[in-house]
């Protein structure tokens, strides 16, 4: 393939067993796009024994942190995302190759330093960190950093990297035989004590609060004795058509993005979303909205109160229910019905605490109300059935948050039970029934519910079953937020349900036809339909390339509905500012929107081949029992409205609460999905004809050798 | 690389100019040069415009920087950008962000320091202070002369010459006409409108006078302060 622009040209391979590094030419990986595609192919190429490694903490695990051609550019809401891939820690029924993703400025700095990705194998004999300054790579002793929190670690490294000032406010960095200059601080990705202790709840942190945690990424770093990776770069990304890139960015600004100077009115929160911190409790006005590199409108914040910077989205609310419970009574379950400013500061404090210790806040949020309940029943506390010295009577205070987070991060006190994950810990304590009956909301693979119950938000549950983890794709999910918050505020949602559904379906090429509006119909009579399988197929393939590999932000892409456009049609797939416009301007290729999705299909099938080798089978893909056995009765908002038809075929936003799945129905839907993908419906494994059709004969051969090749449909 | 939209007409060389002062100083400022005589002192004529910034509005996305380097150089870079956004994400608002633009100083010490008149202010382009990379000999005296931190004149290691904000006068990779009266890429691309353009330079005694409040009531509606 012709050398493409947009790529730095080098992938950094760190071998911690030997404390050496190697350069892999990016050109060998072009066809995988970047991000997840790079991670999957590098995992395939560099893993010694895919079949036998069963835990992400095995030194043979391959962890890759990858950027894309968009990293370090001004492609809207794509310049700063970064993909992490590795074998997981703490998932059930088995660990598997998995992914996470974080924002900020790490991938952009990595690109400006001249690297497309860094992949790490082996285990260092002592704690180390990787210090990259342009093309100069050092594997350095991290003994002075071990034990420090994520913020302090980054600050120490940043100070060291910026030690040579060459002009006032500019520091100098070696760049080949030359000397580059920058005003910027090094971008650092690090673990805190949770990762050091190899807790499944440990995550990677970059900046104040950009985190990658689902799948135990922090534990993987810790198991490798790897404290941090730092990049500083003074270089540039070559762009194929810079004029086209600037032109498209200006158009995005003028016609698709929110212009806050002109209006603060409702805007559908994908590409057209307003610059607003996504913290679900009311913020003090003394803050700024902050963003990742190149964002079209940010979603994070930094505060005047002295803490809580970049504590965003779920991290801002993991302790909110507890704070409310302590101050006003009631249980500690999350509710966003009333979120006054009196709850905010303690919630931000707790978010900050977790970020500093490097704790993944999703799994611990669901644990808090369970601990409260067990304490109230007299089964948890000092000398009780579950012994713990934490001050449970003060659950909801900063004091409790401090002690709880320390215990989780260090694997002491109550944290000792959960070092391998929440669900394994609950099982160890003899309370599996609470997972099965839905007292604890961990609906799939031992992972916490993301906040979107599979009984209501069908695509979230289904896509998770068909992939490796809680899918974390908000492409359709913005419907939930906009419709249900409007309901909560007592206002009518401005877009009729059928129009909204149509706008989404129009973007689902090539799997759903533009007139198949039923692909968005979440009515019970359509729950297990074949068209919903194709809708999820679009989500998975679109996501694997445009979001996970090209690294367009999940919060801003796809842009299916855009309220700044008269016809409400978003940027996705269009020839003005659609996904492929950016790809072609940056790289110089000439691909279409659907070509990108086809690349996503190939990457997704390589994933599935890896999962098959790791033991995955159709039988793994199932929800926790409560999803089938109990009706949905709780949600963080009082309603769960979604576009749906009634028996007469009339569209409206209809209530999804009170619904449950049937095992037979889900199995029927899975069969639809496997057929749509061309996978063996009995096992879920890919077939030879499918893989060879995507130029992956070597993958088919390997699966056949392992006895994991799917049978062709007869 | 496309052709530069702006044809440069170089003004009189500084050394030539200084030599002329001895005999015909009173003519200065009357013949379209970049220099003027005021209060018995020689001044470089005031720039017809400059950028101003709102430090409380910026969200630190860096889009202005990569767009600046794209417009001027065709590459996405932070080091090559003529506007520098620096951040310390661990500091509290509003001390966490600094936006560093060229002030287009009235006395333009960077122009005065240039020994070859590569750093100049031309009447044809509204007296914006800019550097001709071809004429620049790479002596870095203009960088030294800039009184701001971080220095607003940068070193370009690729061309081995100095560069500075020219208000997008010389932007071969931007379709729009730049410069005074045209488009400034950083201002146009800023998602939240944290960069403004003024045609009357503010008080020159402090760079803080280039910090303005660009937030209106819509900003307040999204829960953020609009106080200075």
Boltz contact constraints between the chains, C-beta under 6 A:
constraints:
  - contact:
      token1: [A, 72]
      token2: [B, 76]
      max_distance: 6.0
  - contact:
      token1: [A, 73]
      token2: [B, 66]
      max_distance: 6.0
  - contact:
      token1: [A, 73]
      token2: [B, 76]
      max_distance: 6.0
  - contact:
      token1: [A, 74]
      token2: [B, 63]
      max_distance: 6.0
  - contact:
      token1: [A, 74]
      token2: [B, 66]
      max_distance: 6.0
  - contact:
      token1: [A, 74]
      token2: [B, 67]
      max_distance: 6.0
  - contact:
      token1: [A, 151]
      token2: [B, 90]
      max_distance: 6.0
  - contact:
      token1: [A, 167]
      token2: [B, 143]
      max_distance: 6.0
  - contact:
      token1: [A, 167]
      token2: [B, 151]
      max_distance: 6.0
  - contact:
      token1: [A, 168]
      token2: [B, 149]
      max_distance: 6.0
  - contact:
      token1: [A, 168]
      token2: [B, 151]
      max_distance: 6.0
  - contact:
      token1: [A, 169]
      token2: [B, 149]
      max_distance: 6.0
  - contact:
      token1: [A, 169]
      token2: [B, 150]
      max_distance: 6.0
  - contact:
      token1: [A, 169]
      token2: [B, 151]
      max_distance: 6.0
  - contact:
      token1: [A, 170]
      token2: [B, 150]
      max_distance: 6.0
  - contact:
      token1: [A, 178]
      token2: [B, 157]
      max_distance: 6.0
  - contact:
      token1: [A, 180]
      token2: [B, 157]
      max_distance: 6.0
  - contact:
      token1: [A, 181]
      token2: [B, 79]
      max_distance: 6.0
  - contact:
      token1: [A, 181]
      token2: [B, 155]
      max_distance: 6.0
  - contact:
      token1: [A, 182]
      token2: [B, 79]
      max_distance: 6.0
  - contact:
      token1: [A, 183]
      token2: [B, 84]
      max_distance: 6.0
  - contact:
      token1: [A, 183]
      token2: [B, 86]
      max_distance: 6.0
  - contact:
      token1: [A, 183]
      token2: [B, 150]
      max_distance: 6.0
  - contact:
      token1: [A, 184]
      token2: [B, 78]
      max_distance: 6.0
  - contact:
      token1: [A, 207]
      token2: [B, 89]
      max_distance: 6.0
  - contact:
      token1: [A, 208]
      token2: [B, 89]
      max_distance: 6.0
  - contact:
      token1: [A, 234]
      token2: [B, 79]
      max_distance: 6.0
  - contact:
      token1: [A, 236]
      token2: [B, 75]
      max_distance: 6.0
  - contact:
      token1: [A, 236]
      token2: [B, 77]
      max_distance: 6.0
  - contact:
      token1: [A, 236]
      token2: [B, 80]
      max_distance: 6.0
  - contact:
      token1: [A, 237]
      token2: [B, 76]
      max_distance: 6.0
  - contact:
      token1: [A, 238]
      token2: [B, 75]
      max_distance: 6.0
  - contact:
      token1: [A, 239]
      token2: [B, 76]
      max_distance: 6.0
  - contact:
      token1: [A, 242]
      token2: [B, 70]
      max_distance: 6.0
  - contact:
      token1: [A, 242]
      token2: [B, 74]
      max_distance: 6.0
  - contact:
      token1: [A, 242]
      token2: [B, 173]
      max_distance: 6.0
  - contact:
      token1: [A, 243]
      token2: [B, 173]
      max_distance: 6.0
  - contact:
      token1: [A, 243]
      token2: [B, 175]
      max_distance: 6.0
  - contact:
      token1: [A, 246]
      token2: [B, 70]
      max_distance: 6.0
  - contact:
      token1: [A, 246]
      token2: [B, 174]
      max_distance: 6.0
  - contact:
      token1: [A, 247]
      token2: [B, 175]
      max_distance: 6.0
  - contact:
      token1: [A, 249]
      token2: [B, 189]
      max_distance: 6.0
  - contact:
      token1: [A, 260]
      token2: [B, 192]
      max_distance: 6.0
  - contact:
      token1: [A, 260]
      token2: [B, 218]
      max_distance: 6.0
  - contact:
      token1: [A, 261]
      token2: [B, 193]
      max_distance: 6.0
  - contact:
      token1: [A, 264]
      token2: [B, 218]
      max_distance: 6.0
  - contact:
      token1: [A, 264]
      token2: [B, 221]
      max_distance: 6.0
  - contact:
      token1: [A, 264]
      token2: [B, 222]
      max_distance: 6.0
  - contact:
      token1: [A, 274]
      token2: [B, 222]
      max_distance: 6.0
  - contact:
      token1: [A, 275]
      token2: [B, 192]
      max_distance: 6.0
  - contact:
      token1: [A, 276]
      token2: [B, 222]
      max_distance: 6.0
  - contact:
      token1: [A, 283]
      token2: [B, 223]
      max_distance: 6.0
  - contact:
      token1: [A, 285]
      token2: [B, 224]
      max_distance: 6.0
  - contact:
      token1: [A, 285]
      token2: [B, 225]
      max_distance: 6.0
  - contact:
      token1: [A, 286]
      token2: [B, 225]
      max_distance: 6.0
  - contact:
      token1: [A, 287]
      token2: [B, 93]
      max_distance: 6.0
  - contact:
      token1: [A, 288]
      token2: [B, 93]
      max_distance: 6.0
  - contact:
      token1: [A, 289]
      token2: [B, 59]
      max_distance: 6.0
  - contact:
      token1: [A, 290]
      token2: [B, 59]
      max_distance: 6.0
  - contact:
      token1: [A, 290]
      token2: [B, 60]
      max_distance: 6.0
  - contact:
      token1: [A, 291]
      token2: [B, 59]
      max_distance: 6.0
  - contact:
      token1: [A, 291]
      token2: [B, 61]
      max_distance: 6.0
  - contact:
      token1: [A, 293]
      token2: [B, 62]
      max_distance: 6.0
  - contact:
      token1: [A, 294]
      token2: [B, 61]
      max_distance: 6.0
  - contact:
      token1: [A, 294]
      token2: [B, 63]
      max_distance: 6.0
  - contact:
      token1: [A, 295]
      token2: [B, 61]
      max_distance: 6.0
  - contact:
      token1: [A, 296]
      token2: [B, 191]
      max_distance: 6.0
  - contact:
      token1: [A, 297]
      token2: [B, 191]
      max_distance: 6.0
  - contact:
      token1: [A, 298]
      token2: [B, 59]
      max_distance: 6.0
  - contact:
      token1: [A, 302]
      token2: [B, 93]
      max_distance: 6.0
  - contact:
      token1: [A, 302]
      token2: [B, 96]
      max_distance: 6.0
  - contact:
      token1: [A, 303]
      token2: [B, 93]
      max_distance: 6.0
  - contact:
      token1: [A, 304]
      token2: [B, 92]
      max_distance: 6.0
  - contact:
      token1: [A, 304]
      token2: [B, 93]
      max_distance: 6.0
  - contact:
      token1: [A, 306]
      token2: [B, 92]
      max_distance: 6.0
  - contact:
      token1: [A, 309]
      token2: [B, 89]
      max_distance: 6.0
